[in-house]
Amino acid sequence: MSLPRFSHVTYEQYLIMRQHSDERLEYIDGVVYMTPSPSIQHQLVSSNLHTIFGNYLKGKTCKVFAAPTDIELVSETCSERKLVIPDLSIICDQTGFTDTKYVGVPTLIVEILSPSNQAHDLVTKFNLYMEYGVKEYWIVNPMKQAVTVYVLNEDRLYEQADIKVSVGTVQSVCFPGLFVHLEEIFH
């Protein structure tokens, strides 16, 4: 569950909080969200997807990163800085890496739902990733064994590109040849 921890916080205040905390903290619209440790099922799904993505990306310039990797979203069209910790990210622009985070916009982000964080991932992060231009956003629901793929259209809005429940194969739009069988994710 991502719970609002503090509100009306500046980015500079957030950075100070991060220095003095071992917790996973995200910063969105002046609100600091605490993300607790994920469940075992969540970790299993994340690990399975990380392996599938990593195998697909071998020898390619794009790389997959798992939480807790800090992503500072920066875009020419958005003036405010946001810091998120997606469950998985595929990053193709290697110029945005610092020693502690990635600054820029990943090509693909995956968020894995937990019973208590659904609104945060389905609404807050959905709109945030769309606004900052994340080209492809996967929402993985372990409770329903479902994967929904959204892709940014020419109007910079998300369109549902694929959805599978329990069985079937999900295909990436941005990465041709990246197919994921649901059985490999949830079992």
Secondary structure, 3 states (H helix, E strand, C coil): CCEEEECCCCHHHHHHHHHCCCCEEEEECCEEEEECCCCHHHHHHHHHHHHHHHHHHCCCCCEEEECCCCEEEEECCEEEEEEECCCEEEECCHHHECCCCEECCCCEEEEECCCCCHHHHHHHHHHHHHHHCCCEEEEEECCCCEEEEEEECCCCCEEEEEEEECCCEEECCCCCCCEEEHHHHHC
